[in-house]
Amino acid sequence: MSKLKKMIVLELILVVMLAVGIVVRSSVWKGKELDGGTVNTSTLSAEKEFIKWVDFNVSYEALCAAFDWAVKTHDTEHPVDFVELLSFTAAKTGGEFESKALKILKKAASELAEGETTMEELTEDLKYYTYYREAYGAVLDGMVGEFEEEYINEDGEKCFRKVYGLKAFFPLAKGFDYTHYDDFGAGRSYGYQRKHLGHDMMGQIGTPIISIESGYVEVMGWNQYGGWRIGIRSLDGKRYYYYAHLRQNYPFAEGLEEGDLVTAGDVIGYMGHTGYSTKENVNNIEVTHLHWGLELIFDESQKECDNEIWIDVYPLTRFLAKHCQQVEKVEGTREWVRTVRIVDPALEKDPELE
């Protein structure tokens, strides 16, 4: 699609956003009460516009370049924001990330880092920057930032140190073989004709599955399409991580239940090939793999509907390989556990924990 067509489509999206209003923000999905009563999404209207569609076309190279600038400038007088830099670039290119986009990104990052300009100045006349900042923030806001990471000091003691970098983790444990390719949008026929709205990572039965981001276990159990699966909602409510086709007979980490809070990097389950069956615990998937998907939720009415927003996470998966979790076997069991703990500041800020 040409840049002009992209901009026209985006213009239409913004017109729809201004014309239609519906409610509810991130607190509603946690079942909180407002003004003494539970919010009913079906009875509220015309209070909040929200994004209806996102084409997340950010390349692996752009993710890496923006991340490197964010890390390099974090403790300087002029830090470059990871998500803002990508959003600016998208606003300049109509959401396309080819070679030209990388040049725009690097030039802007250099000027920002040198204090020659500010993001406010760069985006002052960019009509679609606000849209891209919200859309890309829904994907990336929980992935890069400050956190504390466990390490062993000179005395052999486990301690924590503050770091800035990639808080999110690769979905497979470190050291386990896998293969993958970009299969988003491929055809699927079980049950009905549909598109594949996730990313498949082929590997070995029992490979530990890692929670990409901290959040709440929203769904856990059997689904005829995904087999044994887990759904985890990010703490801000905007991301729903879906992990499917988990191992027959032993799909989940021991003790994990719906409603539990998990920290990025935790072992949550094990790779398998269950699914494509109305009967539970059946291996009807031919190839052992993890299907993981990422749904964006700007309003709770989008969570389960005909217009759900699932994005292509292949470039994101490659990017997350920068941060893999080492695991170790629990002797005498089928369990694996993480070896390096982190303290995620987002958990401390979450109102549910207060």
N, C-alpha and C positions, 0 to 999 in steps of 0.2 A: 504493500500500500504506500502511495506517495506521501510525502510530508504534507502536501496540501489537503489530500483526502483525510489524513489523520487529524489535521486541525479542524476540518469540517465536522468530523465525527465527534471530536471532543467538544466542539461548540454546541452540538445537539445535546450531548450528555449534560452539559452545564445548564442548558435551557430547561431540560426535564427536571434537573435538581432544583431549579428555582420555582418551577411550576407545581411540583408535588412535595408535600411535607408529611412526614410521619415521624414518630417518636422513638424514644428510648435510647439510652446510651449504655455504657459498659456496665454500670452498676446493676442494671435490671437482670442480666443473665445470672447473677449470683442470688437472685431471689430477694433482694433487699426491699425494704419498704420506704416509700417516700410520702411525706405529709400524712403519716398515720395509716396509709393503705397501700396494698400491693398494686403495682402498676399493671394494668391490663393493656397489652399492645394493641388489641383489636378495637379499643374504644378511644384511642388517642390519635389526633391528626393535626396537621398544619402547625406543628410546633418546631420541627427540625428537618432540614433538608439533609440528605445523605447521598453518598456516592453509590451509583447503581452498577458500575462496571469498571474493571481495571485490566488493562493490558500491561503486564509487568514484563517488559522486554530487556531489562538491564542485563548486560552481558557479564560473563565471568570476569573478563578483563577489566571492565568498569568497576565491578564490585571490589576487585583487588586493588585497583588504583585509588579509589576513594578511601578504602580502608587504610591503605599505607599512608595517605596524607593525614587522615584523622589520628593515627597512632603517632606519626612523626611530629605533629604539631600540638599534641595534647597538652603538654606542659609548657607551652610557649605563650608569648603575649597575644598571639593571634591564632588560636586553634581553629582548625577546619572541621566542620561538622560533617560526618559521614553521610547522613540521609539528606541534609540540605544540599550538599554538593551534587549528589545524584539527581535530586529533584530539579535543581537549576539546569543541569545538563539536559534533562528530559524536556524541560520547558523551552530550551533553545532548539532542540532537534525534533520536536513532535513525538517524543517517546522512543525514538530509534537510537540504538547504540552500536553504530558501526565505527569505522576508523575516525571519521570526522568528530564523532562524539567524544572520543578519548582525547583528542587534541583540545577540544573546548573545555573538557573537565580539567585537564592538567594545567592549562593556561589560567583558568579561574582559580584553581587551588594555589598556584604559585603567587598570584596577585593577592589572594586572601592571606596567605601565610606571611607575606612581606608587609602586610598592612597597607597595601596600596589602594584597597577598596574593601567594602563590607558586603555581606550577602544582601543586606537591605538595598544597597546601591545597585548591585548587580541585577536584582529582581524587580526593581521599581517599575519597570515598564513591561515586565513579562506577564502577560495576561493569564497564563495557565500555571504559573508557579505554585499558587496556593493549592490548586487541585493536585498537582504532582506531589507536593509536600505531604498532603494528607494521605494520598493513595500509597506512596512509597513508605510513609511512616507506618501505615497499617501492616506493611510487610516486614519492615526492618527495625522499627524503633526498639524492640526488646533484645536486639542481637549484639550491639556493640556498646561498650561503656565501661565504667569502673566496677570492679568486684574484688573480692579477696580470694586468693588461691592458696591451697595447702602446699607446703614444701617441707623438706627435711633439712634442718640447719646443721652446722658443723658438729654439734654434739649428738646428732642422731635423733633429735626431737622433732616432732611434727609441729609446725607453726603455720601461721597465715601471713601473707603479705599482700598489700594492695597492688593491683595491676590495672592497666587500661588496655582493652583489646576486645577480642571476640568472646562474648559471654555464651553465645549459643554453641551447640555441639553438633558434630557429624552424627547422623542417626544410627550408625553401626559402630560397635566397639573397635578400638584400635587393634590392628594385627589380624583381623579376620578378612579372608579374601572375598572379593565381590567384583561384579561387572555391572555396568549400566550404560545406558544411552538415552537420548532424549526421545521418549515415547509418549509425551503428552499429546492428547488429541487423537491417538490411534483408536481404531474401531474396536468395540467390544460387543458381544452378541448374547451372552448368558442373560436370560430373563427378558431382555429387550435390546434393540439396537441403540447404542449410546457411544459417547466418546470417553476415552480414558482420561480421567481428570486428576491424575497423580503421577508419581514417578516410581518405577520398579527398579529394585536393586537386587540382582540375583546373587545367591550365596549358599551357605551351608545350613542345614537344619540345626537349630540351636544357637546360631549366632546371636549374641546379646544385642537387643535393640535399646538405643539410648534416647532419653528425652532431650529433644533439641533445645527447648526453652523451658523455664520454670512456669508452672501453671497448675490448674486443677484437673483431675481426672473427671471429665464430664460424662463420658460413655465408656463402658467396658463390658464385653461379653460377645455373644454370637450374632453375626449378621450373615444372611445367606449369600451375599455377594463378597463381603470382605472376610468371611470366616471369623475366627477369633480376632477381635480388633480392640483398639484403645483410641479414644478421642480425648485430647488434652487442650483445654482453653487457656490461652495466655492470660496473665494477670490483668491486663488492660481490657480483656474481652474481645480484642479485635482479630485474633488469630486462633483458628481451630486446627490443630495438628491431628492428622488421621494416620494411624499405623495399622496395617491389615495383613491378613494371611499368616497369623502367628502360629506357633508350633502346636501340633496335635497333642493332646493329653497334658501338656505343660506350657501353656501359652504365655502366662504372665509372671512377673516377678512375685516372689512369695510375699504374701501379706498386702499386696496392692489392692485397693478397693475404689469404687466410684466415690468421688468427693474428696479423695486424698490430694494433698498438696505434694507436688514433686518439684525437685530442683533440677535445673539444667545439668545434664551429665549423669543423671540417675539411670540405672538399668530398669526398664519398665516391662520388658518381655523378651521373647525369643523367636527368631525367624522360623517360618514353616511354609506350608502350602495348603492351608485349610481354606474352605470356601466353596462357592458355587453349589450350595446344597441347602435345602430347607431343614435338613437334619443336622443337629449340632455335632461338632468334632469330627468332621469328614474331610479327608484330603482329596478334593476334586480339582485342585489346581495342579497342572502338570509340572511346572517349574518352581522350585523352592526360591522364594524371594520375599522381600519386604516391599509392600506398596505403601508409600507415604505421600500424603497430600496436604496442601495448605489452603484452607478456605479463609477468605477475608470477610469480616462482619462489621459493617458500619452502623447497622441497625439490627435489632434482634429479629425483626420480621424477615431478614435475609437468611437466617440460619438454616432453615429447612423450607425451601420453596422451589419454584421453577426457574428462578434466576439467581442461583447461588454463584458466588464468585470464587472459583478455584483458579490458581495461577500455575504456570509452568515453573517447576522448582529445579529443573536440571542445572542451570547455572548456579543457583543458590546451593545446591548439593555439593557441587565442585568447590564452591567458596568455603563451605562449612568444613571441608576436609582439612582446613588449617587448624582445626581444634577438635582432636579426637580424644575420647576418654579411654584410658587404659583400665582393664578390668582384671579381676583375679577370681579363680574358682573357689567356692566355699567347700571345703573338704567334706566328703561324704554326702554331698547333695548334688542336685542338678542346677544349682544357683550360681550366678556370677554377680559380683558387686564391683562398684567403682573403686579405684585406688586413690584418686585425687579428689578431695572435696573442695567446694567453693562456697563462699557466702555471697549470695545475690542480694544487693541492696533493694531490688524491686520487691523482694519478699517482705522486708522490714517495712516498706512503705504501704503494703497492701492493707486496706482497712479491715479485711476479713480476719487479719491476724492480731488486731488490736483488742 
